[in-house]
Amino acid sequence: MNIDGTPTRSLRAHPERRVIDIIDQTRLPHALHWVRVSTLDEAAHAIRAMLVRGAPLIGATAAYGLAIALGDDASDAQLQSSTRTLWQTRPTAVNLHWALTRMNDRLSPLPPAERCAAAWLEAATIAEEDVAQNLAIGQHGLALLRQLPWRSGQTLNVMTHCNAGWLATVDGGTALAPIYAAHDAGLPVHVWVSETRPRNQGLLTAWELAHHGVPHTLIADNAAGILMREGRVDVVITGADRISANGDVANKVGTYLKALACADNGIPFYVAAPRSTIDFDLPDGAQIEIEARDGDEFRRVHGLDDHGVPGVLQQLPASEAVANPAFDVTPAQRVTALITERGSCAASSAGLLGLYPEQARG
């Protein structure tokens, strides 16, 4: 991704100093602020407080967080306790647990003296694989977009929800990867960006698209249905935080409503995600733990005042009861197809095993 013409990733690793730099996404789109992470607690806080967010980026950050934690003490006890600290930061995104399991599988057999260096190498491998997989997702998604029944010369209107772009990954994005690929290939694409309350992560998507030069329009979450009804949406693409073995999709709350509206209006609903987001050990979405976020995310609004000074506005009394689920689950039958780094498939056990036959149980 380019920011003002400069190639940029959402995470920068400095293994020689045993630190990483991340973008504080809570300050976007008003300020691009990099934060240095040099301790386990700082890595855990960055994930929990959503300085980093998006399932693939959470996984990569956790991997580097574990590498940082082993810098001074790589004992079995430190490996286990650090893994536990990071594991407990956020419950829904499976990439977190996938990355930590992979790190432990790599590090546990090694003598402690070799673990720190190996941890940095494995975390870097996870990050590079993420970038490569997202590029592949973009090309597979582009192939699907080219097959849509829209006439040459007309604008292809894509709707997305939350932020599943390069800010949600190390680079490239998942749901936005096909959009970037389409734009770069010369397709006249326009994006309807759902605001995604209460954290307004659609603003991150708009910020990304603006830097890439992709035409887009922000909309209120509740405007999605009427735009579909009026024939102004050709396709919806979202990311995912966890996909169960049968193809059910957990993603940012509000995704399910868009899938329902797509079904009612005959609009394709695609979900883009890498292998690390697919939980083959989870039979269906009913068993996915849905994270409940602090009600203050709903009660308060962050922004700039008339003088450009950042601040927080309390929009309802602190005593007001608030329910704030961070995710919902879209049943597999409402998903037109899943787009992965290996290609696209039906949202079903058979479809997923067709792409990942090594996951078949004997």
SEFIGU-89017 format. One record per residue: chain; residue in three letters; y, x, z of N, C-alpha, C in turn; residue number from 0. Coordinates in steps of 0.02 Angstrom, whole numbers. Atoms other than C-alpha are relative to their C-alpha. Layout:
N
A ALA Y X Z Y X Z Y X Z NUM
...
//
This chain:
362
A MET -59 42 0 0 0 0 62 44 0 0
A ASN -63 -36 1 176 58 -38 52 -35 43 1
A ILE -59 25 -37 322 36 81 59 40 -26 2
A ASP -59 -33 30 484 73 -9 -21 59 -43 3
A GLY 24 -52 46 384 174 -136 -42 54 31 4
A THR 40 -51 -35 290 276 -5 -70 -26 14 5
A PRO 69 21 -16 99 262 2 -11 1 76 6
A THR 5 8 -73 59 199 177 -65 -36 18 7
A ARG 55 37 -29 -92 148 278 21 -28 67 8
A SER -19 33 -63 -89 38 432 -20 42 60 9
A LEU 23 -43 -55 -172 175 536 0 72 -26 10
A ARG 0 -71 17 -143 363 532 -36 39 55 11
A ALA 38 -38 -50 -267 478 618 22 73 -1 12
A HIS -17 -71 -9 -224 650 685 -54 32 44 13
A PRO 55 -25 -41 -392 722 742 15 66 35 14
A GLU -15 -65 -30 -319 894 776 39 -9 65 15
A ARG -37 14 -62 -208 814 909 -34 -55 42 16
A ARG 38 52 -33 -334 680 957 43 -62 15 17
A VAL -41 59 -6 -211 538 929 -2 -38 -67 18
A ILE -11 39 61 -181 399 803 68 -33 4 19
A ASP -62 39 3 -23 311 747 -16 -67 -32 20
A ILE 10 68 26 -22 123 719 68 -34 -8 21
A ILE -60 40 7 108 -2 662 -1 -54 55 22
A ASP -6 54 -49 167 -117 802 15 -64 -39 23
A GLN -8 58 43 138 -278 707 36 -58 35 24
A THR -38 52 -35 220 -383 843 74 5 -16 25
A ARG -71 -10 16 387 -312 783 17 -13 -73 26
A LEU -11 19 69 363 -355 601 16 -74 -5 27
A PRO -26 -38 56 442 -413 489 69 31 11 28
A HIS -69 -22 -12 606 -366 573 7 75 6 29
A ALA -5 -72 -10 564 -185 612 -68 32 -11 30
A LEU 61 -38 10 434 -60 553 0 56 52 31
A HIS 0 -46 -57 391 33 713 -70 27 10 32
A TRP 65 -33 -11 250 160 732 -9 16 74 33
A VAL 18 -13 -70 163 179 900 -55 52 2 34
A ARG 52 -51 -8 63 331 953 -50 -23 54 35
A VAL 54 18 -46 -104 297 1036 -37 64 18 36
A SER 30 -64 -21 -170 443 1139 -49 -9 58 37
A THR 47 12 -54 -277 361 1275 -43 -61 -15 38
A LEU 43 59 6 -418 236 1289 38 -64 18 39
A ASP -36 60 -22 -307 114 1383 52 -22 -52 40
A GLU -49 17 52 -174 123 1247 -34 -32 -60 41
A ALA 37 30 55 -304 85 1114 -22 -71 17 42
A ALA 21 67 -21 -371 -63 1213 59 -47 2 43
A HIS -60 41 -2 -195 -128 1242 23 -19 -71 44
A ALA -22 13 68 -153 -112 1057 -41 -56 -32 45
A ILE 43 52 27 -302 -223 1013 13 -66 37 46
A ARG -7 61 -40 -281 -348 1156 67 -34 -11 47
A ALA -68 27 7 -92 -370 1135 19 -10 -73 48
A MET -8 13 71 -112 -379 945 55 42 -32 49
A LEU -39 -48 38 -8 -228 901 -37 15 -65 50
A VAL 42 1 59 -153 -211 781 -39 -66 1 51
A ARG 39 61 4 -243 -366 719 -30 -3 -70 52
A GLY 40 2 61 -357 -418 579 -67 34 15 53
A ALA 66 -23 -21 -544 -395 599 -16 71 -21 54
A PRO 17 -69 19 -568 -235 495 42 52 36 55
A LEU -43 -49 -34 -418 -147 573 -17 4 74 56
A ILE 22 -2 -70 -475 -196 748 -61 45 7 57
A GLY 59 -42 -2 -643 -116 710 16 74 -6 58
A ALA -18 -70 10 -565 45 646 38 27 60 59
A THR -38 -22 -59 -444 54 793 -46 12 59 60
A ALA 49 -9 -54 -588 31 915 -40 64 -9 61
A ALA 38 -61 13 -685 171 831 41 61 19 62
A TYR -42 -57 -18 -539 290 847 15 0 75 63
A GLY -11 3 -72 -507 228 1024 -56 32 38 64
A LEU 58 -30 -33 -682 280 1071 1 77 -10 65
A ALA -6 -72 12 -655 450 990 51 32 46 66
A ILE -52 -25 -45 -496 473 1091 -27 5 72 67
A ALA 26 3 -68 -587 424 1251 -47 57 16 68
A LEU 49 -53 -12 -716 561 1228 30 70 -3 69
A GLY -32 -65 7 -588 700 1211 -10 46 58 70
A ASP 6 -42 -59 -600 764 1389 -67 -9 36 71
A ASP 63 14 -34 -764 686 1444 -44 -39 -48 72
A ALA 44 33 48 -904 645 1323 -69 -14 30 73
A SER 63 15 -35 -1037 607 1453 -26 -69 -19 74
A ASP 29 66 11 -1155 460 1441 40 -54 36 75
A ALA -37 49 -39 -1058 371 1577 67 -16 -33 76
A GLN -64 12 33 -892 394 1486 -9 -38 -65 77
A LEU 14 36 62 -966 336 1321 -13 -73 13 78
A GLN 18 69 -16 -1036 180 1401 60 -39 27 79
A SER -56 36 -30 -882 135 1504 56 -11 -51 80
A SER -53 7 50 -761 166 1360 -19 -53 -52 81
A THR 24 52 45 -867 61 1244 9 -69 31 82
A ARG -7 64 -34 -866 -79 1372 73 -22 3 83
A THR -72 16 -3 -676 -71 1391 24 -27 -67 84
A LEU -23 21 66 -648 -87 1204 -36 -64 -22 85
A TRP 40 58 19 -787 -216 1181 31 -65 26 86
A GLN -25 60 -34 -700 -336 1300 71 -20 -21 87
A THR -70 14 16 -529 -334 1216 10 -67 -36 88
A ARG -6 63 37 -556 -478 1093 -70 -23 -19 89
A PRO 70 22 6 -712 -587 1079 -23 -24 -68 90
A THR 21 36 60 -711 -669 907 -15 46 -59 91
A ALA 9 -42 59 -692 -532 775 -61 46 8 92
A VAL 63 -37 -7 -866 -458 749 8 73 -20 93
A ASN -10 -70 21 -798 -299 667 9 46 60 94
A LEU -9 -40 -61 -750 -238 841 -67 22 27 95
A HIS 66 -16 -28 -928 -248 904 -42 40 -50 96
A TRP 37 -38 52 -999 -185 738 21 74 2 97
A ALA -24 -70 0 -890 -28 743 -23 37 62 98
A LEU 20 -33 -62 -928 10 925 -75 12 2 99
A THR 72 -10 3 -1115 -15 898 -17 59 -47 100
A ARG 12 -56 47 -1110 101 748 20 67 31 101
A MET -21 -62 -32 -1014 232 846 -51 22 52 102
A ASN 49 -17 -52 -1138 224 989 -67 23 -31 103
A ASP 62 -21 34 -1287 236 870 6 72 -25 104
A ARG -10 -68 25 -1211 394 798 6 51 57 105
A LEU -18 -48 -52 -1154 473 962 -52 8 55 106
A SER 46 -2 -58 -1286 430 1092 -53 53 -6 107
A PRO 53 -51 4 -1422 546 1024 26 72 5 108
A LEU -28 -68 1 -1302 695 1021 11 27 70 109
A PRO -20 -29 -64 -1273 815 1165 75 -11 10 110
A PRO -71 15 -13 -1104 780 1249 48 49 -33 111
A ALA -46 -49 28 -1028 941 1183 15 -13 -74 112
A GLU -9 13 71 -1047 878 1004 31 -68 -15 113
A ARG -18 70 11 -990 699 1029 71 -11 -23 114
A CYS -70 12 17 -801 712 1017 13 12 -74 115
A ALA -10 -16 71 -799 797 847 -36 -50 -44 116
A ALA 38 49 39 -934 680 783 33 -68 1 117
A ALA -33 65 -6 -838 529 846 59 -5 -48 118
A TRP -57 0 46 -682 577 748 -23 -4 -73 119
A LEU 26 3 68 -785 604 591 -27 -69 -16 120
A GLU 28 66 12 -876 438 610 55 -53 -6 121
A ALA -57 47 5 -713 343 641 34 7 -67 122
A ALA -31 -12 65 -639 423 486 -43 -30 -56 123
A THR 45 29 49 -792 370 387 6 -76 -2 124
A ILE -10 72 -4 -772 191 447 65 -20 -34 125
A ALA -65 15 30 -589 193 395 -3 7 -76 126
A GLU 3 -11 73 -626 264 221 -45 -52 -33 127
A GLU 43 53 26 -768 140 194 38 -66 -5 128
A ASP -39 62 1 -649 -1 237 45 -2 -62 129
A VAL -45 -3 58 -525 55 103 -39 -11 -64 130
A ALA 40 7 61 -661 71 -29 -27 -71 -8 131
A GLN 27 68 3 -738 -97 15 54 -50 -20 132
A ASN -53 46 17 -570 -184 4 20 4 -73 133
A LEU -14 -7 72 -538 -113 -169 -53 -37 -40 134
A ALA 54 36 35 -708 -181 -222 8 -75 6 135
A ILE -13 72 -10 -668 -351 -146 54 -23 -47 136
A GLY -54 18 45 -509 -352 -247 -24 -10 -71 137
A GLN 25 6 69 -601 -324 -411 -47 -60 -8 138
A HIS 45 58 4 -736 -453 -374 40 -65 4 139
A GLY -42 59 -4 -603 -578 -323 41 -12 -63 140
A LEU -37 5 63 -502 -541 -479 -43 -33 -54 141
A ALA 45 30 49 -654 -586 -584 -4 -75 9 142
A LEU 2 72 -13 -661 -756 -499 66 -33 -20 143
A LEU -65 29 18 -475 -785 -523 6 -8 -76 144
A ARG -3 4 73 -493 -749 -709 -40 -58 -27 145
A GLN 43 55 22 -625 -886 -720 29 -69 15 146
A LEU -29 65 -17 -512 -1022 -650 30 -33 -62 147
A PRO -24 36 59 -460 -1158 -773 76 -8 -2 148
A TRP -72 2 8 -277 -1112 -789 18 31 -67 149
A ARG -17 -20 68 -190 -1087 -955 40 64 -1 150
A SER -35 -63 8 -128 -918 -1014 75 -11 -4 151
A GLY -73 6 -1 56 -895 -979 26 -42 57 152
A GLN -20 40 -57 59 -1019 -837 -11 40 64 153
A THR 6 -34 -64 78 -964 -657 -64 -21 35 154
A LEU 59 13 -40 -81 -948 -554 23 -5 73 155
A ASN -24 12 -68 -39 -1024 -384 -57 6 51 156
A VAL 50 -15 -51 -141 -952 -241 29 -15 68 157
A MET -22 11 -69 -128 -1011 -61 -43 43 46 158
A THR 37 -37 -50 -176 -904 87 25 -19 70 159
A HIS -15 19 -69 -174 -923 276 -7 62 44 160
A CYS -2 -57 -45 -134 -798 414 18 63 -40 161
A ASN -11 -62 36 -127 -615 360 -67 36 -7 162
A ALA 61 -37 14 -279 -538 277 15 51 -55 163
A GLY -21 -51 48 -187 -402 183 -12 69 28 164
A TRP 12 -69 -21 -172 -216 208 16 10 74 165
A LEU -15 -5 -71 -97 -243 381 -59 -20 44 166
A ALA 59 22 -37 -261 -323 434 -59 47 -10 167
A THR 52 -48 15 -362 -177 368 31 70 4 168
A VAL -29 -67 4 -341 11 351 45 4 -62 169
A ASP -41 5 61 -277 -22 174 -34 -49 -47 170
A GLY 27 41 53 -299 -143 30 -5 -74 16 171
A GLY 6 70 -18 -332 -304 124 -66 -31 -23 172
A THR 59 38 21 -469 -434 104 22 -59 -44 173
A ALA -22 58 39 -397 -602 51 56 18 -49 174
A LEU -54 -19 45 -244 -518 -24 -22 50 -53 175
A ALA 23 -50 48 -346 -386 -117 -6 -29 -71 176
A PRO 2 29 68 -385 -503 -265 70 -18 -26 177
A ILE -67 17 21 -203 -557 -267 37 62 -25 178
A TYR -30 -63 23 -141 -378 -277 -30 23 -66 179
A ALA 33 -20 61 -271 -341 -410 23 -42 -59 180
A ALA -23 44 53 -216 -493 -511 71 18 -21 181
A HIS -69 -18 15 -33 -447 -499 4 66 -37 182
A ASP 0 -66 32 -67 -266 -546 -29 -3 -71 183
A ALA 29 8 66 -170 -326 -695 44 -40 -47 184
A GLY -47 36 43 -22 -425 -760 -7 -75 1 185
A LEU 6 73 -4 -78 -600 -712 62 -28 36 186
A PRO -59 29 -31 70 -712 -670 -17 -40 63 187
A VAL 23 31 -61 19 -748 -491 58 -14 47 188
A HIS -48 20 -52 121 -839 -358 -40 -20 61 189
A VAL 38 12 -61 67 -854 -176 38 -48 45 190
A TRP -24 43 -54 95 -998 -57 -23 30 66 191
A VAL 16 -35 -62 102 -914 113 9 -48 59 192
A SER -2 45 -58 58 -1025 260 26 37 61 193
A GLU -34 -35 -54 165 -982 411 -48 22 55 194
A THR 53 -16 -49 13 -984 529 27 4 71 195
A ARG -21 5 -69 80 -1042 695 -60 11 46 196
A PRO -65 -10 -31 96 -999 835 29 70 -8 197
A ARG -25 -69 4 109 -812 799 34 16 -66 198
A ASN -35 -7 64 178 -839 624 -22 62 -39 199
A GLN 25 -58 36 66 -710 544 11 -4 -76 200
A GLY -19 6 70 114 -780 375 60 43 -17 201
A LEU -58 -44 11 274 -679 397 -22 70 -18 202
A LEU 27 -66 18 168 -522 389 -23 1 -73 203
A THR 22 5 70 91 -581 226 60 1 -47 204
A ALA -60 1 42 263 -619 154 32 69 -3 205
A TRP -28 -67 -2 324 -447 208 -38 47 -46 206
A GLU 43 -41 44 176 -364 122 13 -16 -73 207
A LEU -7 20 70 194 -465 -38 67 21 -28 208
A ALA -66 -21 23 379 -427 -47 1 74 -18 209
A HIS 2 -72 14 346 -240 -38 -40 16 -62 210
A HIS 41 -11 60 217 -256 -176 30 -34 -62 211
A GLY -32 33 56 331 -363 -284 -36 -62 -25 212
A VAL 37 60 19 217 -516 -285 42 -62 16 213
A PRO -37 62 -14 310 -684 -304 -36 -42 52 214
A HIS 32 39 -53 279 -792 -152 51 -47 31 215
A THR -42 48 -34 346 -938 -51 -32 -16 67 216
A LEU 25 20 -66 326 -968 136 2 -76 7 217
A ILE 2 72 -12 275 -1143 187 -20 -13 72 218
A ALA 25 22 -64 250 -1236 349 -75 -15 -6 219
A ASP 72 12 2 66 -1251 394 -16 -70 -25 220
A ASN 15 70 16 73 -1440 375 20 -19 -71 221
A ALA -19 15 69 142 -1428 197 -57 13 -49 222
A ALA 53 -20 46 -22 -1364 125 -30 -60 -36 223
A GLY 33 58 29 -96 -1536 97 39 -32 -57 224
A ILE -39 33 52 47 -1609 -3 6 44 -62 225
A LEU -2 -45 58 58 -1454 -114 -65 -5 -40 226
A MET 64 9 34 -127 -1473 -154 -1 -68 -36 227
A ARG 2 68 28 -107 -1660 -183 43 -4 -63 228
A GLU -45 1 57 35 -1628 -305 -23 46 -57 229
A GLY 27 -43 53 -72 -1506 -407 35 67 -5 230
A ARG -39 -63 1 31 -1353 -359 -38 58 30 231
A VAL 44 -53 -27 -115 -1252 -289 -62 4 -44 232
A ASP 60 -10 42 -252 -1179 -401 -60 24 40 233
A VAL 54 -29 -38 -354 -1089 -270 26 21 69 234
A VAL -16 -25 -67 -356 -1044 -85 -47 57 16 235
A ILE 40 -57 -22 -415 -875 -22 22 19 70 236
A THR -14 -24 -68 -427 -827 161 -46 58 17 237
A GLY 44 -50 -27 -503 -686 259 -47 -32 50 238
A ALA 46 25 -51 -628 -702 402 -2 49 58 239
A ASP 10 -42 -59 -652 -637 578 -74 6 17 240
A ARG 72 -5 -8 -837 -676 584 -32 -51 -47 241
A ILE 40 43 43 -961 -749 460 -71 0 27 242
A SER 68 3 -27 -1127 -810 529 -51 6 -56 243
A ALA 53 -13 49 -1294 -785 442 -7 -57 -50 244
A ASN 6 57 45 -1287 -959 365 63 -12 -42 245
A GLY -60 7 40 -1112 -935 292 58 -37 33 246
A ASP -57 29 -36 -1005 -1024 423 53 54 11 247
A VAL -55 -49 -1 -834 -941 435 47 -13 58 248
A ALA -52 2 -52 -729 -908 590 61 38 -26 249
A ASN -62 -32 21 -549 -870 544 58 -30 39 250
A LYS -59 23 -37 -373 -899 606 3 -77 2 251
A VAL -3 72 -8 -350 -1075 674 45 -31 -54 252
A GLY -34 32 56 -295 -1192 535 -36 11 -66 253
A THR 39 -13 60 -415 -1120 407 -44 -60 -18 254
A TYR 44 57 11 -535 -1267 428 38 -58 -32 255
A LEU -40 54 30 -396 -1392 389 13 13 -74 256
A LYS -12 -15 71 -358 -1302 226 -63 -9 -41 257
A ALA 63 10 35 -541 -1302 179 -14 -74 -12 258
A LEU 8 72 8 -547 -1490 209 45 -27 -55 259
A ALA -47 23 51 -392 -1518 103 -22 23 -70 260
A CYS 26 -23 65 -468 -1411 -36 -56 -44 -24 261
A ALA 56 42 19 -626 -1514 -34 24 -68 -24 262
A ASP -25 66 19 -526 -1675 -46 37 1 -67 263
A ASN -39 -5 61 -426 -1610 -194 -34 41 -55 264
A GLY 36 -35 52 -559 -1516 -291 25 70 -14 265
A ILE -29 -68 7 -482 -1344 -260 -49 51 28 266
A PRO 46 -51 -26 -591 -1188 -242 27 31 65 267
A PHE -17 -31 -63 -591 -1116 -66 -44 62 9 268
A TYR 37 -63 -4 -642 -932 -61 16 36 66 269
A VAL -9 -42 -60 -666 -818 90 -19 71 -18 270
A ALA 10 -70 17 -650 -630 67 -11 41 64 271
A ALA 15 -40 -60 -730 -511 193 -52 53 -18 272
A PRO 50 -53 10 -830 -348 200 -63 -13 41 273
A ARG 64 6 -36 -1007 -325 266 10 1 75 274
A SER -9 -6 -73 -941 -279 439 22 -64 33 275
A THR -21 65 -28 -875 -457 461 -57 -50 2 276
A ILE 57 45 2 -1045 -536 429 -47 15 58 277
A ASP 42 -8 -59 -1148 -563 586 -68 -30 -15 278
A PHE 66 24 18 -1328 -576 528 -42 -18 61 279
A ASP 36 18 -61 -1384 -592 709 21 -69 27 280
A LEU -25 64 -22 -1288 -755 729 -21 -54 -49 281
A PRO 27 49 48 -1379 -904 651 52 -45 -32 282
A ASP -51 45 27 -1228 -1018 632 64 4 40 283
A GLY -67 -5 -30 -1045 -1041 676 8 -35 66 284
A ALA -6 35 -63 -1078 -1156 823 -4 47 59 285
A GLN 9 -47 -55 -1119 -1002 926 55 53 3 286
A ILE -55 -48 0 -958 -908 887 48 -14 58 287
A GLU -48 8 -55 -849 -880 1040 71 -2 -28 288
A ILE -68 8 24 -673 -943 1004 48 24 53 289
A GLU -48 -29 -47 -538 -839 1087 56 -50 16 290
A ALA -57 41 -23 -411 -938 1190 57 48 18 291
A ARG -57 -44 -12 -242 -850 1185 47 -31 52 292
A ASP -49 21 -50 -102 -860 1313 45 -55 -28 293
A GLY -42 55 21 -2 -1021 1303 72 20 -15 294
A ASP -68 -22 13 160 -923 1303 11 19 -73 295
A GLU -8 -12 71 125 -878 1122 26 -62 -35 296
A PHE -24 64 28 159 -1062 1087 68 -19 29 297
A ARG -61 21 -34 297 -1087 1214 61 40 -23 298
A ARG -55 -44 16 402 -941 1152 1 18 -74 299
A VAL -10 -20 70 472 -893 982 38 66 -1 300
A HIS -33 -65 7 518 -714 936 39 2 -65 301
A GLY -40 -5 61 656 -677 812 65 36 13 302
A LEU -66 -31 -5 832 -615 782 53 -54 11 303
A ASP -55 48 -8 990 -700 841 50 9 -58 304
A ASP -49 -2 55 1145 -725 732 31 68 -10 305
A HIS -28 -67 5 1196 -546 766 -53 52 -17 306
A GLY 54 -46 19 1029 -472 714 -34 34 58 307
A VAL 30 -30 -60 975 -435 892 -67 -36 15 308
A PRO 64 32 -14 789 -466 928 0 -31 70 309
A GLY 4 34 -64 751 -588 1067 -56 -51 0 310
A VAL 52 50 -9 636 -723 1133 33 -66 20 311
A LEU -26 67 -15 674 -909 1135 -55 -42 31 312
A GLN 48 44 -33 586 -1024 1257 9 -69 -31 313
A GLN -9 63 36 552 -1181 1155 -27 -61 36 314
A LEU 21 57 -41 472 -1289 1289 -10 24 71 315
A PRO 5 -21 -70 458 -1289 1479 -62 41 14 316
A ALA 57 -42 -19 346 -1158 1556 -56 -41 32 317
A SER 50 42 -33 257 -1298 1649 -40 -43 -49 318
A GLU 34 42 50 203 -1384 1487 -69 28 -15 319
A ALA 68 -22 15 15 -1378 1462 -8 14 -75 320
A VAL 8 -21 69 -33 -1288 1302 -73 22 -12 321
A ALA 65 -25 23 -200 -1266 1213 13 46 -59 322
A ASN -16 -49 52 -198 -1110 1104 -63 36 -24 323
A PRO 58 -35 29 -365 -1075 1017 23 43 -58 324
A ALA -23 -47 52 -345 -924 904 -37 -9 -66 325
A PHE 41 5 60 -482 -969 780 -31 -70 -5 326
A ASP 44 57 9 -581 -1112 707 -57 20 -46 327
A VAL 59 -15 41 -745 -1121 612 -4 -49 -58 328
A THR 8 41 60 -760 -1184 434 -74 -1 -19 329
A PRO 71 4 18 -936 -1248 392 -12 29 -69 330
A ALA 17 -33 63 -1022 -1157 251 7 -46 -60 331
A GLN -1 46 57 -1029 -1313 143 71 -12 -26 332
A ARG -69 8 22 -838 -1313 133 27 63 -34 333
A VAL -21 -63 30 -832 -1135 64 -30 5 -70 334
A THR 24 -4 69 -842 -1119 -125 -41 62 -11 335
A ALA 37 -63 6 -896 -937 -117 28 51 48 336
A LEU -21 -58 -39 -889 -781 -11 10 59 -48 337
A ILE -14 -58 42 -812 -625 -89 -9 62 44 338
A THR 14 -61 -39 -881 -460 -23 6 61 -45 339
A GLU -3 -61 39 -882 -279 -78 -58 6 -49 340
A ARG 58 -2 45 -1050 -311 -162 3 -54 -54 341
A GLY -6 55 48 -991 -463 -260 11 -66 36 342
A SER -10 66 -29 -973 -649 -231 -67 -36 5 343
A CYS 62 37 -10 -1106 -769 -170 15 -67 32 344
A ALA -6 64 -36 -1135 -944 -105 3 13 74 345
A ALA -4 -5 -73 -1092 -968 78 -63 -31 29 346
A SER 64 24 -24 -1272 -983 132 -43 60 19 347
A SER 46 -55 -18 -1414 -881 204 -28 33 -63 348
A ALA 29 -27 62 -1491 -863 31 52 41 -38 349
A GLY -53 -36 36 -1325 -811 -45 14 67 31 350
A LEU -14 -63 -35 -1291 -679 87 -58 50 -6 351
A LEU 58 -45 5 -1467 -609 82 -9 24 -72 352
A GLY 2 -23 69 -1453 -600 -107 43 62 -10 353
A LEU -44 -59 3 -1310 -475 -83 -23 55 48 354
A TYR 21 -48 -51 -1384 -392 72 -74 -9 16 355
A PRO 72 11 -12 -1574 -398 53 -28 41 57 356
A GLU 24 -41 -55 -1593 -261 182 5 -35 68 357
A GLN -8 37 -62 -1543 -389 314 -55 -53 10 358
A ALA 54 49 -5 -1695 -498 281 -47 18 57 359
A ARG 47 -10 -55 -1806 -519 433 -71 -2 -26 360
A GLY 69 -3 23 -1987 -472 406 -43 -56 27 361
//
